[in-house]
Amino acid sequence: MADQSFLFRFRETLSEIETNLTDGIAAIGLWIMPIPSAVLVANPTVKDLHWSAELAWVAAEIIESLGLP
């Protein structure tokens, strides 16, 4: 009987850990997902348009936040 309650608690603990990790990854993913696209906008803006890096990042963030292609 003690083995069953231990296994039950162990499975419940693993389930909680999985739920917390999944929720955490999902929450962080929404914030970091636009970073590669922003880099792909910012780098050519600096290189081709000769804008400052700060201004290029502002432009990249605006484009990413508006969802412009």
C-alpha positions in Angstrom: 0.0 0.0 0.0 2.8 2.4 0.8 4.4 1.7 -2.6 1.2 2.7 -4.4 0.9 6.0 -2.5 4.5 6.8 -3.2 4.1 6.0 -6.9 0.9 8.1 -7.0 2.7 11.1 -5.4 5.7 10.6 -7.7 3.5 10.7 -10.8 1.6 13.7 -9.5 4.9 15.5 -8.9 6.1 14.7 -12.4 2.8 15.9 -13.8 3.1 19.2 -11.9 6.7 19.7 -13.1 5.7 19.0 -16.7 2.8 21.4 -16.5 4.9 24.2 -15.0 7.7 23.7 -17.6 5.2 23.7 -20.4 3.5 26.8 -19.2 6.9 28.5 -18.7 8.2 27.6 -22.1 4.9 28.8 -23.7 5.0 32.1 -21.9 8.7 32.8 -22.7 8.3 31.6 -26.3 5.8 34.3 -27.1 8.3 37.0 -26.0 11.4 35.6 -27.8 9.7 34.4 -31.0 10.0 37.8 -32.8 13.7 38.2 -32.0 15.1 36.4 -35.1 12.8 38.3 -37.4 13.8 41.6 -35.7 17.5 40.8 -36.3 16.7 40.1 -40.0 15.2 43.6 -40.2 17.7 45.5 -38.1 20.9 44.2 -39.7 20.0 45.2 -43.3 18.7 48.5 -42.0 22.1 49.3 -40.6 24.0 47.9 -43.5 21.9 49.1 -46.5 20.2 52.2 -45.1 23.2 53.3 -43.0 21.0 54.0 -40.0 22.4 53.8 -36.5 22.0 50.5 -34.7 19.7 52.0 -32.1 17.3 53.4 -34.7 17.4 50.1 -36.7 16.4 48.2 -33.6 13.5 50.7 -33.0 12.4 50.2 -36.6 12.7 46.4 -36.3 10.6 46.4 -33.1 7.9 48.6 -34.7 7.8 46.3 -37.7 7.6 43.2 -35.5 5.0 44.6 -33.1 2.8 45.7 -36.0 3.3 42.3 -37.8 4.3 43.9 -41.1 5.8 41.6 -43.7 
